[in-house]
Amino acid sequence: MNGTPNFVEQDDPEVWSAVAAEQTRQQDGLEMIASENFTSPAVMQAVGSVLTNKYAEGYPGHRYYGGCEFVDKVEDLARDRLKALFGAEHVNVQPHSGSQANSAVYLTAIQPGDTVLAFDLAHGGHLTHGMKLNSSGIFYRFVHYGVRRDNQLLDFDQIVSLAREHKPKLIVAGASAYPREIPHGRFAEIAREVGAKLLVDMAHYSGLVAAGIHDNPVPVADFVTSTTHKTLRGPRGGIAMCRAENAKALDRSVFPGTQGGPLMHVIAGKAVAFGEALKPEFKRYAQDVVDNARTLAACLASGGVNLVSGGTDNHLMLVDVTPLGIGGKLAEEVLDRCGITCNKNMIPFDSRKPMDPSGIRLGTPALTTRGMGAAEMKQVAAWILRVLKAPSDEQVIATTKGDVAELADQFPVPAAKLEAGRFETASR
Ligand SMILES: *Cc1c(COP(=O)(O)O)cnc(C)c1O
């Protein structure tokens, strides 16, 4: 790539200026949105490759278009590596996103109108788990379980009793904002008892599963879905896995059921990312993600905020900021002004409104990928507390912004490794 002109900059400066500004934002700030990460330069180059030009409806060896011999190789590599990563009997690497993967599983496992038992969005679930405006909530009858009021852990008494009462055809486990390890085996037992199929949506924590840190749902679930861009650290996309007996049905549900041509450039990026996740270094990264989350959580808790469930087992934490006399909306805004990016989030049994809930959600994957460790987590926790305790103190905000910039500068984002000129940072 050395010496390659920046064609976007040359031909479309309007678009380039926004891309370059985003690159600068990523480098200069601290990304603490739990669902975000930095994918490698190799993944980015694969996604930016000529494979974007190719139509390949169908599957390797069975395509509706000619000229697929090379993209077949790419998709086979992605499939073989994904199977090896999670020990799955069958995988589909074509879903354009995590949401598409879930749609495909619903289409495979249940009929419109069937009952599904899933985690409540207000307690940490995902919109594809039956939110009323999402196709899942429109086409199927969702019943929701939540966490216990006393310890904010999954309420298995409630899950069992709802399962017995409603006899769902499908039970969905997995979450977007649950800071603890999910016991997949218990869900599998309940599903077996009531004759339901089990989908585990490990979108958030699949990187931890790949590294052997979080329990692997593949042996006990009928279907497992994930995104590829969260802790798994690949390109933006989705995957779906199942037992051999459901392979044909699942493949049909992805294509032609819910999608047309696969994004072969993204599948190339997935293949590269799965290859990275199979390496020993990935285990180190995932362990660091979890260790960093524990350190961050412990520092925050000792500084006067409440952590939902008292802490974290994984890459994220839900922080109730109301003990500091503020809400999640202001917390998100004031941290953003300092260069710390996170999202406001409902906490279980929240008495405040979704647009200004009680909490924020913080995650460590992106900072860990940049190479930050315990010392940086302690530093960042102290800055977060300092700002949240004085949200209208312009001096504190200015000082913190400076501190954040200085720290960020010491930890280049992976994109910085791409040759200058292709992803050149805009002037600060
Ligand atoms: C992020 C997420 C998804 C969907 O991912 P998209 O790629 O944004 O569609 C699905 N399920 C869960 C639990 C998630 O956290």
The ligand as an SDF file (V2000), in Angstrom:
LIG
                    3D

 15 15  0  0  0  0  0  0  0  0999 V2000
  -25.2740   -6.1000   19.3810 C   0  0  0  0  0  0  0  0  0  0  0  0
  -26.2670   -7.1720   19.5730 C   0  0  0  0  0  0  0  0  0  0  0  0
  -26.9980   -7.7150   18.4970 C   0  0  0  0  0  0  0  0  0  0  0  0
  -27.0960   -7.1450   17.1120 C   0  0  0  0  0  0  0  0  0  0  0  0
  -26.0720   -6.6540   16.4990 O   0  0  0  0  0  0  0  0  0  0  0  0
  -26.1390   -5.7470   15.1780 P   0  0  0  0  0  0  0  0  0  0  0  0
  -24.9480   -6.2310   14.4450 O   0  0  0  0  0  0  0  0  0  0  0  0
  -26.0760   -4.3510   15.6640 O   0  0  0  0  0  0  0  0  0  0  0  0
  -27.4040   -6.0420   14.4520 O   0  0  0  0  0  0  0  0  0  0  0  0
  -27.8070   -8.8050   18.7400 C   0  0  0  0  0  0  0  0  0  0  0  0
  -27.9220   -9.3210   19.9520 N   0  0  0  0  0  0  0  0  0  0  0  0
  -27.2750   -8.8120   21.0140 C   0  0  0  0  0  0  0  0  0  0  0  0
  -27.4550   -9.4530   22.3490 C   0  0  0  0  0  0  0  0  0  0  0  0
  -26.4410   -7.7110   20.8620 C   0  0  0  0  0  0  0  0  0  0  0  0
  -25.8300   -7.1910   21.9290 O   0  0  0  0  0  0  0  0  0  0  0  0
  1  2  1  0
  2  3  1  0
  2 14  2  0
  3  4  1  0
  3 10  2  0
  4  5  1  0
  5  6  1  0
  6  7  2  0
  6  8  1  0
  6  9  1  0
 10 11  1  0
 11 12  2  0
 12 13  1  0
 12 14  1  0
 14 15  1  0
M  END
$$$$
